Amino acid sequence: MKKIIAIIGVIALTTSLFAGCSTEEKKVVIASKPMTEQYILVEMLTDLIEQETDITVEQKMGIGGGTSNIHPGMEKGEIDMYPEYTGTGWLFVLKEDLINDPDELYRAVKEGYQQEYNFKWTGLYGFNNTFALAVKRELALELNLQTYSDLVRVSNDLDFGAEYDFYEREDGYPGLVEAYGFDFSRQVELDIGLKYDAIGRDEVDVINVFSTDGRLKEYDLVVLKDDKNFFPSYYAATIIRQETLDEYPELEGVLEMLTGAIDDEEMTYLNYLVEIEKQDPAQVANDFLKEKGLIE
């Protein structure tokens, strides 16, 4: 009788151990920098992963210091993936010299991360959140402005506004003048938070911006084309640890679902909905994916 009880106990223990193994949670950690755009992108990645796989997502939103703290977390295995920008990866993390061609830059940063860190870049979203110059739409139409070269033609009749350090940086105003030959009638120093108000009140005609800033839509500004590729490319994609991808190979196809899914104008509008209209990033992301037919 004791033998039977012992055998039953062993069977019960074995069954419970196997049950524990079979129900072990599959989980990945996705991080974001402390900016609206990143919150939206992480919500998109979360929706896609949790719809297409049985993997649970833990979000670490708004990590202070951005890349400088997220990247070490990736190296330690505390973070599995996050959205990053090609220019940041190449110039800030790999500390390489500028590559002007965006396609060449993406190939180089992918190869560099794979070799140095065993991280994979995948799912290039389609938008480029780089430095840019913007004007009011009415001025662009009046003067037929589409590119920086168009702007050069009329620059001596226009006032330019930017924050102080933009005038000091070689990759800012001095470099722009050297590359294009701008000769604005005035160069106005503006607090970074007041640039949009200044152009809205016609105190300046041209300002420096980030190309997917939600306030571009609020003030109806047009981003001009950098036709000589002066500014570095900051195309966004997902970086994932190769170890995570090896553990969950089904993630690769899921992450690639966002390839080419978001252009500059769309990302600007999504940022506008959250920053200006105060909508919830998770809802904005979910609505966009449904509109694109990527989730049900």
N, C-alpha and C positions, 0 to 999 in steps of 0.2 A: 504493500500500500504506500509506504514511504517513497519507494522507487517511482511509482506512478506519479505521485505528487511532485517529486523532483523533476521528472521528465516534462510534466505539464508546465512547471515553472520555467524551465529552460526554453521550452517552445514559446511561452508567453513573452519572455525577455527578448528572445531572438526576433520575434514578430514585431515587438515594439521598437527595437533598434532599426530594423528594416523600414518600418513606417516612418521613423524619425528621419532617416536618410532620404526617403522618397519625397518627403514634404519640406526638405530644406529650401529656404527661400533663395531664389535667384534675384540678385540685386545689383544695380549699378548706381554710382554717385555722379551726378552732373553738377558742375559748378558754373557760376556766372560772375562776371565783373559787376561792379555797382553802377549799372547804367540801364536805362529803359530797354534799349535794343536787345541787350543780352537776356533780360528777363523774358522777353517775348520769345526769343529763339529757344531758350531752355524749356519753356512751356510747350513749344512745338515738338521738340525732341522727345519730351516726356509723353505727350499724346501719341506720337507715332510708335514709340517703343512699347508702351503699355497696350496699344491696340494690336500691334503686329506680333508681339511675343508674350511669353508668360513671365517676363522679367519686370520686377518692381523698380521704380526709379526713386532715389532719394535726391532731393534738390538741395544744393548749398548755394543760395542766392546772395548776390551782392558782396562777394568777398573783397574786403578792403585791400587796396594795393593792386587789385586786378592781376595781371599776368605775373607780377613779381612775387605774389603769394600763391597763385593757383598752380603755376608751373612746378614749384617744389612739391606741392601736394600731389601732383601727378607722378613725379619721380618717386615719391614715397609710397605710392599706391593708395593714398587716401582719397583721391579723386580719379575717376575713370575717364571722364571726357568733359570738354567744354568748348564753346564757340570762340574762335580766335581769328585774327586778321593777318593776312599774309605779310604786310609791311611790318607789323609788330613782331611776328615770329622771326623774320629775316634780320631786321635791324636791331631789335631789342634783346631777343633770346639768343640767336645764333651770332649776333654782332658782326654781320657781314656788310660789305659795301653795297650801296644802292644798286638795284637792277630796275631799269625803267620799264622794260617790257613786262606787262602783267602776266602773260602766259609763261614766259621764261622764269619769272619770279616764283610762280606757283610750283613749277617743276623743281626749282632749286630748293625751296623751303620744304617741300615734301621729302626730297632726298636727304636734306640736312637733318631733319627731325628723325627720320628712320635710322640714319646712321648714328647720330649722337645720343638719341634718347629711346629709340625703339617705340616711337609714337607715330601714329598714322594720321595724315590729313585726308579727310574724305567729305563728300557731299558739299562741294562748293556751291553756296546758296544762290549766287548770281549777282548780288549787289556789292558795291564798292564804297565803303564808308571812309573816304579819304578827305584830305584838306581840299578846299575848293573856293572859288570866288562866286559871289551871287549878286544879282541886281533885281530890282523890282520888275515884274513881268511887263508893266506898261513901258518901262524904259527899254527893255530888251526888244519889244515890238517896234517902238519908235525909232530906235537906232539900228535895228536889225542885228542884234548881238546874239551870237550862238557860241562863239569860241573866245578864248583868251586873245587870239590874234585879232578878232573883230574889236575887242575891247581896247587894244593898244591904239587902234586907229582914232579913237575918240577920247582917250584917257586924259589928255591935257585939258579937257572941258569938265572933268568929273572929279569928285572928292572921294578919297578912299579911307575907310575906317577899319582899324584892327586893334587888338590888345597890344600892350607895350612890347612883350617879348617877341611878337611876330615880326616886328621891325628890326629886332636884334639878331634873329636866327638866320643862318646862311640858307637854310631850307625854307625860309619865310620870304619877307619882302625883298631883301637884297638879292637873293637868288632869282626871284621872279623878275625883277628889273633887269638883271643880267641876261636871263633866258629870253625874255620877250621884248624888253625895251619900253616898259611902262613909264609914263611921265605924267602922273596925276597932278592936278592943280593944287590939291592939298592932301597931306597924309595926317589923318586925325587919330590920336591915341584914344581908345575907348576901353572902358571896363568890359571884360568878357561877357558879363551879364546884361550889358546895356547896348550891345551892337545892334540887336534887332529893333529895339525901340528907336535907335538913332536913324536907321535907314527907313523905318516906318514913318518918322517925322520929317524925312527928307533932309536931315542934317548931313548925311553922306549919301553917296550914290552906289558905292560898291563896298561890300564887306567880305572878310574871310569867314568861311563856315566849314562845318563837317557836312558832307554831301547827303547824309540821310537824316539830318536833324529835323525833328517834328515841327520846329518853329518855321521852317521854310514854307510849309503849307499855310501856317497861321498868317504869315505876312505876305503870302503869294509871291515868293521870290523864285527866280529862275537860276539854277546852277549852270554856269557856263562850262563848255568843254575845254579841258586842259589839252589842247591839240598838239603840244610838244611833250606831253607826259612829264612835266616838271615834278609834280608831286608824286611820292611813292604810291603804289597801289595798296589798298587795304581791303581786298576781297575777303569775305568771311566764309569760314568752313568749320567743320567739327574736327577737333583733334581727339583721338582716342588712343589709350594705351594698347599696344599690340597684345599684351598679356590678356587684357580684357576681351579683345577681339578673338583671340585664340580660345578663350573659355566660352564665349558666346558668339560663335561665327555668324549666327543669324542676324546680328546687329549690323553687319556691313551693308546688306541690302536695304535695311530700314533707314540707315543714315543717308544712303544715296538717294532716297526718295525726295530729299530736299534739293538735290542738284538742279541748279537753274530755276528754282521755284519762286524766287523773290528778286525782283529788280529794284533799282534805286528808288523809283517813284513809289513802289508798293511798300518798301521798308520805311520810307519817309512818312507815308500815310499811317502805317501801323504805329510808328513812334508818336505821331500826332494824336492818334486816338487815346493813347495812354497818357502822354505828357500834358496835352492841352485839354482834351475832352474828359480826362480822368477816368477812363475805362479800365477795367481789370485786365492785366496782361494775359492771364490764363484764358479769359473769355475771348480777347482779341486774337490770340494765337489759335484757339479752337475754331473760331468763326472763319479765319483765313484758310485753315487746312480743309475745312468742309467746303468752302467756296472753290478751292483748287481740286476737290475730289480726292484728297489724300486720306481723309478719315470719314467715317460714316456719321 
